[in-house]
Amino acid sequence: MTSFNPEFTQDPKSPAFHCPGRGGFTITEMMVTSVIFLLVVTGAMTAMLTILQRDAKLHQRMRVVSEGQRLASFLSTTTRLSSSSEMFFSPEGGPFHAVSYPVPARMEAGDLQVDEDGRVIWGETLVVHGWPAGEPTELRLTRFSPRDNTLTQSERQEQLDHVVQHGHGTGTHNGSNSDTRTMARMSPRFEFTSGGGTYNFYNETPQLKAGEVLGGARIQPGKNTLHFRATGKSASSTGHGMRFDRFRLSPAGLAIEAEALFPPIAQFGASASIGENPADHWSDRRSLDFPATTLGAELSLEFFNDTWFETLFVGKGSELENCYTYLNSEPGKVGIWLKPSGRDTIWNASFQTDGSVQDAEEDSHAQTAVRVVVRGERAMGGGLILKDGDGCTVRFRASDVPGLDFHILHAFISEAADHENPGPDVSNPTTHRLQFGSVDAPSNDVLVQGGQSVETLPADFPIDMEKSYVISYYVGQSGNPHLSKNEMETTQAYLLRLTSPPPEALTRLPVWSQFSALEHSHMLPGVEEINTTHFNEAVFPSRVVDTTLEDPAFQWLDWEGDMPDQTSVTFKIRTGQSPDMEIAPDHWENASTITSPGPVSVNPGRYVQVQAILRRDKVRDTVPELRNFSLRWLGESAYIEFGGDFIRHPSGGIVEILVNESPPAASFRAELRLTSKHASNPEEIEAWTIVAESTPRN
């Protein structure tokens, strides 16, 4: 049976239900309420979505900017370690969307590897480039590791252009060692900016500042100019002066002595000069000084692109033959000089006797023919000759007793007939007369006063350490030689006592062992030492220089030095396509001999080496000395790193510097144009520009 609840009733005409004793909602009210609710929710959701979109956009913007800052930091850090002269840009004419530059080889100790010119040895090449070419939208990094340091400047540019065109390094120079990755979506621009060209030469005490970099400069083939103008000074400075030790002006990275650019092509307000100080640490101990005292003083110099100016004679080590460098302190000649070696004491009587010194009794050796044995390496008890020589002199010494003189007649030097058991016999064809006095007035005899010694004129008689020698001479009426005594009483000399002066032929007679009156002596009479002359010929092979050009046009060789009469300095030049010169088309024996400064004709080759040959005057034993040499070739138009080694001093000023009438560009500048597209609205694009600047250190 169905139950009925009398509390609920429904009016058939009413759209709503009524609950007796309670309020109710009409359908209209409910619909209105729902609409309001939906509006509120929609508004809240829209506001929330707006906030989320704003946050997303802000996050995207921060991410892009952060990424740009990271890349800017990367560019600043790596280019600061690089060299402006090694940077290449693309496309030609700009605006540049790609740059290539080297970074140093990695070092465990943190120090940079450098060569003899102080140039950094590069380990990698980095190419930062936009892609695609023309309208770049992303930034890429192509790394060439290890770097091929043998590439020429034109090959470096070809390498960069290939990367720009293809977006990677495969297929170009050193392409097998390349790797490319995308760094970010952005469009780059690269350039150098001005701001260099000012230098303060003041310091409280003189101080050499090596490796100063003032910025990059564009130089042209052939002649270029440097211009310096005094623009101010520090408060404590007493003047506006300038002092230069070396410049770096070469596309090949070679340093040039500042004084090599003397005299200036123009100067105003002071007179330039070459300063010398053998006690200082300047390169070659010289500098170029311009002692300006007033504002506006100017100095103009001229340099050639490109020049190898050699003053320190950095050579090939063990390949140097019979020559050495030394510091000349003579005013007007201060600096490093190259000369033939020699003039060494190679034998001394005390080496052979290893005993005491004794003075001869009065005239104890008068009217005596003497032969002194000099034991070489092959002889029993020999090895007493210290060096070889192309010529020699012999020093004779009188007794140390005052008033007891020593008269020598007809002196000769010969090879011993038997080098293993040297005795009184000599090899006749080797006998060479020893003379005294001067080259212009030679004499066959000499009177040596007591306590004094005398050296013979240079003899063109070679000395071999392995051989033994015999020195023969006749003693006149004053027979008081200095004596070196051998305690072991080993035979050192042979004596023939005579009643009258013998004919010259007896003194130089090859065989003395036939004389029954021959005396053996354990003394060494009269002969004190043997010295070598300078070597007949000295050969200096230079280091191998990288011109950085495929086929440089060598133009001019010049040199300076002291060349006495009958001496000579000649040169040879050879070139090749590898730094070890293994495949040099000109070996030394085939290279032409250059006898005077001037134009040169040399086979083309990227690598070049110079050989200097110095020859002595055999009669006077005078030698040439080389002060410097320079080799020029026509360099290409290039962007170089300008700087050098400068000397700050108490009268130094603040100087404006121009290279070819333009200040050096001091900074590398990169502009990274970043763009950000909103995911919900691709048409909405935001753009920022982040700038990275650095001053390359090298």
KOLKETOR-642048 format. One record per residue (C-alpha): x, y, z; residue in three letters. Coordinates in steps of 0.5 Angstrom, whole numbers, padded with zeros to 4 digits, always signed. Example, Ala and Ser with C-alpha at 12.3 -4.5 7.8 and 13.67 -1.06 7.14 Angstrom:
+0025-0009+0016ALA
+0027-0002+0014SER
END
This chain:
+0000+0000+0000MET
+0003+0007-0002THR
+0004+0012+0003SER
+0003+0019+0003PHE
+0007+0025+0006ASN
+0002+0031+0007PRO
+0008+0035+0008GLU
+0010+0036+0001PHE
+0005+0039-0004THR
+0006+0041-0011GLN
+0003+0047-0015ASP
+0002+0044-0022PRO
+0002+0051-0024LYS
+0009+0053-0021SER
+0015+0052-0024PRO
+0019+0051-0017ALA
+0018+0046-0012PHE
+0016+0049-0005HIS
+0018+0046+0001CYS
+0013+0048+0007PRO
+0016+0052+0012GLY
+0023+0053+0008ARG
+0025+0058+0003GLY
+0027+0056-0005GLY
+0030+0058-0011PHE
+0027+0059-0018THR
+0030+0056-0024ILE
+0032+0063-0026THR
+0035+0065-0020GLU
+0039+0058-0021MET
+0041+0060-0028MET
+0043+0067-0026VAL
+0047+0065-0020THR
+0051+0060-0025SER
+0052+0065-0030VAL
+0055+0069-0024ILE
+0059+0064-0022PHE
+0062+0062-0029LEU
+0064+0069-0030LEU
+0068+0069-0023VAL
+0071+0063-0025VAL
+0073+0065-0032THR
+0076+0072-0029GLY
+0080+0068-0024ALA
+0082+0063-0029MET
+0084+0069-0034THR
+0088+0073-0029ALA
+0091+0066-0027MET
+0093+0065-0034LEU
+0095+0072-0035THR
+0100+0071-0029ILE
+0102+0064-0032LEU
+0104+0067-0039GLN
+0107+0073-0036ARG
+0111+0069-0031ASP
+0113+0064-0037ALA
+0115+0070-0041LYS
+0119+0073-0036LEU
+0122+0066-0035HIS
+0124+0065-0042GLN
+0127+0072-0042ARG
+0131+0071-0036MET
+0133+0064-0040ARG
+0135+0068-0046VAL
+0139+0073-0043VAL
+0142+0069-0038SER
+0144+0065-0044GLU
+0147+0071-0048GLY
+0151+0073-0042GLN
+0154+0066-0041ARG
+0156+0066-0048LEU
+0158+0074-0048ALA
+0163+0071-0042SER
+0165+0066-0046PHE
+0167+0070-0052LEU
+0170+0075-0047SER
+0175+0070-0043THR
+0177+0066-0049THR
+0179+0073-0054THR
+0182+0076-0048ARG
+0187+0070-0048LEU
+0188+0071-0056SER
+0191+0075-0060SER
+0188+0081-0065SER
+0194+0079-0070SER
+0191+0072-0071GLU
+0184+0074-0071MET
+0180+0073-0078PHE
+0173+0076-0080PHE
+0167+0074-0085SER
+0164+0076-0089PRO
+0169+0081-0093GLU
+0167+0088-0092GLY
+0162+0087-0086GLY
+0158+0087-0082PRO
+0162+0081-0079PHE
+0158+0075-0077HIS
+0164+0070-0076ALA
+0170+0071-0072VAL
+0176+0066-0072SER
+0182+0066-0067TYR
+0187+0062-0063PRO
+0187+0060-0056VAL
+0193+0058-0052PRO
+0196+0051-0051ALA
+0193+0048-0045ARG
+0199+0048-0039MET
+0199+0044-0033GLU
+0202+0049-0029ALA
+0198+0055-0032GLY
+0204+0058-0036ASP
+0203+0059-0043LEU
+0208+0056-0048GLN
+0212+0061-0052VAL
+0217+0061-0057ASP
+0224+0065-0058GLU
+0220+0071-0060ASP
+0216+0071-0054GLY
+0210+0069-0058ARG
+0205+0064-0055VAL
+0204+0057-0058ILE
+0197+0056-0060TRP
+0193+0050-0058GLY
+0186+0051-0061GLU
+0183+0055-0066THR
+0176+0057-0065LEU
+0171+0060-0070VAL
+0164+0063-0067VAL
+0160+0064-0073HIS
+0152+0065-0075GLY
+0148+0060-0079TRP
+0146+0060-0084PRO
+0150+0065-0087ALA
+0147+0072-0089GLY
+0141+0072-0085GLU
+0144+0068-0078PRO
+0139+0066-0073THR
+0143+0061-0069GLU
+0150+0062-0066LEU
+0155+0056-0067ARG
+0162+0054-0065LEU
+0167+0050-0069THR
+0173+0048-0066ARG
+0179+0046-0069PHE
+0183+0042-0064SER
+0189+0041-0064PRO
+0191+0048-0068ARG
+0195+0047-0075ASP
+0200+0052-0073ASN
+0203+0052-0080THR
+0197+0055-0084LEU
+0198+0061-0088THR
+0194+0068-0087GLN
+0190+0066-0093SER
+0189+0059-0091GLU
+0186+0061-0084ARG
+0181+0066-0088GLN
+0179+0060-0093GLU
+0178+0056-0087GLN
+0174+0061-0084LEU
+0170+0062-0090ASP
+0169+0055-0091HIS
+0166+0054-0084VAL
+0161+0060-0085VAL
+0159+0058-0092GLN
+0158+0050-0090HIS
+0156+0051-0082GLY
+0162+0046-0080HIS
+0169+0045-0081GLY
+0169+0039-0085THR
+0172+0039-0092GLY
+0177+0045-0090THR
+0184+0046-0088HIS
+0185+0042-0081ASN
+0178+0039-0082GLY
+0179+0032-0079SER
+0180+0036-0073ASN
+0174+0040-0073SER
+0168+0039-0068ASP
+0162+0044-0069THR
+0156+0045-0064ARG
+0150+0050-0064THR
+0151+0055-0058MET
+0144+0059-0058ALA
+0139+0062-0063ARG
+0142+0069-0064MET
+0145+0073-0069SER
+0152+0076-0068PRO
+0156+0081-0070ARG
+0164+0082-0069PHE
+0169+0088-0069GLU
+0174+0092-0066PHE
+0173+0098-0063THR
+0178+0104-0062SER
+0180+0106-0055GLY
+0188+0105-0056GLY
+0194+0109-0058GLY
+0195+0112-0051THR
+0201+0110-0047TYR
+0204+0113-0040ASN
+0212+0113-0040PHE
+0212+0115-0033TYR
+0215+0111-0027ASN
+0219+0114-0021GLU
+0225+0110-0023THR
+0227+0107-0030PRO
+0223+0100-0031GLN
+0222+0096-0037LEU
+0215+0094-0039LYS
+0215+0088-0043ALA
+0210+0085-0047GLY
+0206+0092-0047GLU
+0200+0091-0052VAL
+0196+0098-0055LEU
+0191+0094-0059GLY
+0190+0092-0066GLY
+0193+0096-0073ALA
+0192+0095-0080ARG
+0198+0095-0084ILE
+0199+0095-0091GLN
+0205+0092-0096PRO
+0211+0096-0096GLY
+0212+0102-0092LYS
+0208+0104-0086ASN
+0209+0109-0081THR
+0209+0110-0073LEU
+0207+0117-0070HIS
+0208+0119-0063PHE
+0205+0126-0060ARG
+0206+0128-0053ALA
+0199+0130-0050THR
+0201+0130-0043GLY
+0204+0128-0037LYS
+0204+0125-0030SER
+0204+0130-0024ALA
+0211+0127-0022SER
+0214+0127-0029SER
+0219+0132-0030THR
+0218+0131-0038GLY
+0214+0128-0044HIS
+0220+0123-0046GLY
+0219+0117-0049MET
+0224+0111-0049ARG
+0223+0104-0054PHE
+0226+0098-0053ASP
+0223+0093-0058ARG
+0216+0094-0063PHE
+0212+0089-0065ARG
+0210+0091-0072LEU
+0210+0084-0076SER
+0205+0080-0079PRO
+0209+0074-0077ALA
+0210+0076-0070GLY
+0217+0078-0070LEU
+0220+0083-0066ALA
+0224+0089-0068ILE
+0229+0093-0064GLU
+0226+0100-0064ALA
+0233+0103-0065GLU
+0233+0099-0072ALA
+0228+0105-0074LEU
+0233+0110-0073PHE
+0233+0115-0076PRO
+0226+0118-0076PRO
+0223+0121-0082ILE
+0220+0127-0078ALA
+0221+0130-0071GLN
+0219+0136-0067PHE
+0221+0139-0060GLY
+0226+0134-0059ALA
+0232+0130-0062SER
+0232+0122-0062ALA
+0238+0118-0061SER
+0240+0111-0059ILE
+0241+0110-0052GLY
+0246+0105-0049GLU
+0247+0101-0043ASN
+0251+0095-0042PRO
+0249+0094-0035ALA
+0241+0094-0036ASP
+0236+0089-0038HIS
+0234+0092-0045TRP
+0234+0087-0051SER
+0241+0088-0054ASP
+0242+0093-0049ARG
+0240+0099-0053ARG
+0234+0103-0054SER
+0231+0109-0058LEU
+0230+0115-0054ASP
+0226+0121-0055PHE
+0227+0126-0049PRO
+0221+0131-0051ALA
+0220+0136-0045THR
+0214+0140-0048THR
+0207+0138-0050LEU
+0206+0137-0057GLY
+0213+0134-0059ALA
+0212+0129-0064GLU
+0216+0123-0067LEU
+0215+0119-0074SER
+0218+0113-0075LEU
+0218+0108-0081GLU
+0217+0101-0082PHE
+0217+0096-0087PHE
+0212+0090-0088ASN
+0215+0085-0086ASP
+0222+0085-0083THR
+0226+0080-0080TRP
+0231+0084-0076PHE
+0236+0080-0072GLU
+0241+0082-0067THR
+0241+0077-0061LEU
+0243+0072-0066PHE
+0238+0066-0064VAL
+0241+0060-0068GLY
+0240+0053-0069LYS
+0244+0051-0062GLY
+0249+0045-0064SER
+0249+0047-0071GLU
+0253+0054-0070LEU
+0260+0052-0072GLU
+0266+0056-0069ASN
+0263+0062-0067CYS
+0260+0065-0061TYR
+0256+0072-0059THR
+0258+0077-0053TYR
+0256+0083-0050LEU
+0260+0089-0053ASN
+0261+0095-0048SER
+0265+0100-0052GLU
+0261+0106-0053PRO
+0258+0107-0059GLY
+0258+0099-0060LYS
+0254+0097-0054VAL
+0250+0090-0056GLY
+0250+0083-0058ILE
+0256+0082-0063TRP
+0257+0075-0067LEU
+0265+0073-0068LYS
+0269+0067-0070PRO
+0271+0063-0064SER
+0279+0062-0062GLY
+0284+0065-0059ARG
+0284+0060-0053ASP
+0290+0057-0049THR
+0290+0050-0051ILE
+0297+0047-0048TRP
+0301+0050-0043ASN
+0308+0047-0041ALA
+0305+0046-0033SER
+0300+0041-0036PHE
+0305+0037-0039GLN
+0311+0037-0034THR
+0306+0037-0028ASP
+0311+0039-0024GLY
+0315+0045-0021SER
+0318+0052-0025VAL
+0326+0053-0025GLN
+0330+0058-0027ASP
+0336+0057-0032ALA
+0343+0058-0030GLU
+0346+0064-0033GLU
+0347+0062-0040ASP
+0346+0055-0039SER
+0342+0054-0046HIS
+0347+0058-0050ALA
+0349+0056-0057GLN
+0344+0050-0056THR
+0339+0047-0061ALA
+0332+0045-0058VAL
+0327+0041-0059ARG
+0321+0041-0055VAL
+0315+0035-0055VAL
+0308+0037-0054VAL
+0304+0031-0053ARG
+0297+0030-0056GLY
+0292+0025-0055GLU
+0295+0019-0058ARG
+0302+0019-0055ALA
+0303+0015-0048MET
+0302+0020-0043GLY
+0299+0025-0048GLY
+0292+0028-0048GLY
+0295+0035-0046LEU
+0292+0039-0052ILE
+0285+0041-0050LEU
+0282+0044-0057LYS
+0283+0044-0064ASP
+0285+0050-0068GLY
+0286+0053-0075ASP
+0292+0056-0073GLY
+0297+0058-0067CYS
+0302+0062-0064THR
+0307+0060-0059VAL
+0309+0064-0053ARG
+0316+0063-0051PHE
+0318+0065-0044ARG
+0325+0068-0041ALA
+0328+0066-0034SER
+0325+0070-0028ASP
+0331+0072-0026VAL
+0332+0080-0028PRO
+0338+0081-0033GLY
+0338+0074-0035LEU
+0336+0074-0043ASP
+0333+0069-0047PHE
+0335+0070-0055HIS
+0331+0066-0060ILE
+0333+0064-0067LEU
+0330+0060-0073HIS
+0324+0057-0069ALA
+0319+0052-0072PHE
+0313+0048-0071ILE
+0312+0041-0074SER
+0308+0035-0073GLU
+0312+0029-0070ALA
+0314+0024-0074ALA
+0311+0019-0069ASP
+0304+0021-0066HIS
+0304+0015-0061GLU
+0311+0016-0059ASN
+0314+0023-0060PRO
+0321+0024-0060GLY
+0326+0029-0063PRO
+0324+0027-0071ASP
+0319+0031-0075VAL
+0315+0030-0081SER
+0319+0035-0086ASN
+0313+0037-0090PRO
+0309+0040-0084THR
+0315+0044-0081THR
+0312+0052-0081HIS
+0317+0058-0079ARG
+0315+0062-0073LEU
+0316+0069-0073GLN
+0316+0075-0068PHE
+0315+0082-0069GLY
+0310+0085-0073SER
+0306+0083-0079VAL
+0309+0089-0083ASP
+0316+0087-0080ALA
+0317+0080-0078PRO
+0323+0077-0075SER
+0326+0070-0075ASN
+0330+0072-0068ASP
+0328+0076-0062VAL
+0331+0077-0055LEU
+0326+0076-0049VAL
+0328+0080-0043GLN
+0329+0076-0036GLY
+0322+0075-0033GLY
+0318+0077-0040GLN
+0315+0073-0045SER
+0314+0074-0052VAL
+0308+0071-0057GLU
+0310+0069-0064THR
+0306+0072-0070LEU
+0300+0068-0072PRO
+0302+0062-0076ALA
+0297+0058-0081ASP
+0299+0052-0078PHE
+0293+0047-0076PRO
+0293+0044-0069ILE
+0289+0037-0068ASP
+0288+0035-0061MET
+0290+0027-0063GLU
+0297+0029-0066LYS
+0303+0031-0063SER
+0308+0036-0064TYR
+0315+0039-0064VAL
+0317+0046-0063ILE
+0325+0047-0065SER
+0329+0053-0064TYR
+0336+0055-0063TYR
+0339+0059-0057VAL
+0344+0065-0058GLY
+0349+0067-0053GLN
+0344+0069-0048SER
+0341+0062-0046GLY
+0336+0063-0040ASN
+0330+0060-0042PRO
+0324+0059-0037HIS
+0324+0052-0035LEU
+0318+0047-0033SER
+0321+0041-0029LYS
+0318+0034-0029ASN
+0319+0030-0023GLU
+0318+0024-0026MET
+0324+0025-0031GLU
+0320+0024-0037THR
+0323+0026-0043THR
+0320+0033-0045GLN
+0326+0036-0050ALA
+0332+0034-0054TYR
+0338+0039-0054LEU
+0344+0039-0059LEU
+0350+0043-0056ARG
+0354+0047-0061LEU
+0360+0051-0062THR
+0357+0056-0067SER
+0350+0058-0070PRO
+0348+0052-0074PRO
+0345+0053-0081PRO
+0338+0054-0081GLU
+0337+0047-0085ALA
+0340+0044-0078LEU
+0335+0047-0074THR
+0329+0044-0078ARG
+0332+0038-0080LEU
+0327+0032-0080PRO
+0331+0027-0077VAL
+0335+0029-0070TRP
+0335+0022-0067SER
+0341+0020-0072GLN
+0346+0025-0067PHE
+0350+0021-0062SER
+0351+0028-0058ALA
+0343+0029-0057LEU
+0341+0030-0050GLU
+0335+0028-0047HIS
+0332+0033-0042SER
+0326+0032-0037HIS
+0325+0040-0037MET
+0321+0044-0042LEU
+0326+0050-0044PRO
+0323+0056-0046GLY
+0316+0054-0049VAL
+0311+0056-0044GLU
+0304+0055-0048GLU
+0301+0054-0055ILE
+0295+0059-0057ASN
+0290+0058-0062THR
+0288+0063-0067THR
+0281+0065-0069HIS
+0278+0059-0074PHE
+0279+0061-0081ASN
+0271+0060-0082GLU
+0265+0061-0077ALA
+0258+0059-0079VAL
+0252+0062-0076PHE
+0246+0058-0078PRO
+0240+0062-0076SER
+0233+0060-0073ARG
+0228+0058-0078VAL
+0223+0064-0079VAL
+0215+0063-0081ASP
+0213+0068-0086THR
+0206+0066-0085THR
+0206+0067-0093LEU
+0205+0061-0098GLU
+0210+0065-0103ASP
+0213+0071-0100PRO
+0217+0076-0104ALA
+0224+0076-0101PHE
+0227+0083-0103GLN
+0233+0086-0099TRP
+0238+0083-0094LEU
+0242+0088-0090ASP
+0247+0087-0085TRP
+0252+0091-0080GLU
+0259+0090-0077GLY
+0266+0091-0077ASP
+0270+0088-0083MET
+0277+0089-0082PRO
+0281+0089-0089ASP
+0282+0082-0091GLN
+0276+0079-0087THR
+0269+0078-0090SER
+0262+0076-0088VAL
+0258+0073-0093THR
+0251+0070-0093PHE
+0246+0065-0096LYS
+0239+0064-0096ILE
+0234+0058-0096ARG
+0227+0057-0096THR
+0222+0051-0095GLY
+0215+0049-0094GLN
+0216+0046-0087SER
+0219+0049-0081PRO
+0224+0043-0081ASP
+0227+0045-0087MET
+0227+0038-0089GLU
+0224+0039-0096ILE
+0228+0046-0097ALA
+0229+0047-0105PRO
+0236+0050-0103ASP
+0240+0046-0099HIS
+0246+0051-0096TRP
+0251+0048-0101GLU
+0246+0050-0107ASN
+0244+0057-0104ALA
+0248+0063-0108SER
+0253+0066-0104THR
+0251+0074-0102ILE
+0257+0078-0101THR
+0254+0085-0101SER
+0248+0088-0098PRO
+0242+0089-0103GLY
+0237+0086-0107PRO
+0236+0078-0106VAL
+0233+0073-0111SER
+0231+0067-0107VAL
+0226+0061-0109ASN
+0219+0062-0106PRO
+0218+0059-0099GLY
+0214+0060-0093ARG
+0220+0058-0088TYR
+0226+0062-0089VAL
+0233+0061-0086GLN
+0239+0065-0086VAL
+0247+0063-0086GLN
+0252+0068-0084ALA
+0259+0066-0086ILE
+0265+0070-0083LEU
+0272+0069-0085ARG
+0279+0071-0082ARG
+0285+0075-0084ASP
+0290+0069-0083LYS
+0296+0073-0083VAL
+0294+0078-0078ARG
+0289+0074-0075ASP
+0284+0079-0075THR
+0276+0077-0075VAL
+0270+0080-0078PRO
+0264+0082-0072GLU
+0257+0082-0074LEU
+0252+0087-0071ARG
+0246+0085-0074ASN
+0242+0083-0080PHE
+0235+0084-0083SER
+0231+0081-0089LEU
+0225+0084-0092ARG
+0220+0081-0096TRP
+0213+0084-0098LEU
+0208+0082-0093GLY
+0200+0082-0094GLU
+0195+0087-0092SER
+0194+0085-0085ALA
+0191+0087-0078TYR
+0197+0086-0073ILE
+0197+0087-0066GLU
+0201+0093-0064PHE
+0205+0094-0058GLY
+0212+0092-0055GLY
+0217+0093-0050ASP
+0217+0100-0047PHE
+0222+0104-0042ILE
+0218+0108-0037ARG
+0222+0113-0033HIS
+0222+0119-0029PRO
+0221+0124-0035SER
+0216+0120-0039GLY
+0210+0123-0041GLY
+0203+0121-0044ILE
+0204+0120-0051VAL
+0198+0119-0057GLU
+0200+0113-0062ILE
+0198+0113-0069LEU
+0199+0107-0074VAL
+0198+0109-0081ASN
+0195+0115-0078GLU
+0190+0111-0074SER
+0190+0110-0067PRO
+0190+0102-0065PRO
+0184+0099-0064ALA
+0184+0096-0057ALA
+0178+0092-0056SER
+0175+0086-0059PHE
+0167+0087-0059ARG
+0162+0082-0060ALA
+0154+0084-0060GLU
+0150+0078-0059LEU
+0142+0080-0062ARG
+0138+0075-0058LEU
+0130+0074-0060THR
+0125+0070-0056SER
+0118+0068-0059LYS
+0112+0067-0054HIS
+0110+0060-0055ALA
+0102+0062-0055SER
+0104+0068-0060ASN
+0109+0066-0065PRO
+0108+0073-0068GLU
+0110+0076-0061GLU
+0118+0077-0061ILE
+0122+0080-0056GLU
+0129+0082-0058ALA
+0135+0084-0054TRP
+0143+0086-0055THR
+0148+0084-0050ILE
+0155+0086-0052VAL
+0162+0083-0050ALA
+0168+0087-0050GLU
+0175+0085-0049SER
+0183+0087-0050THR
+0187+0081-0053PRO
+0193+0080-0048ARG
+0198+0078-0054ASN
END
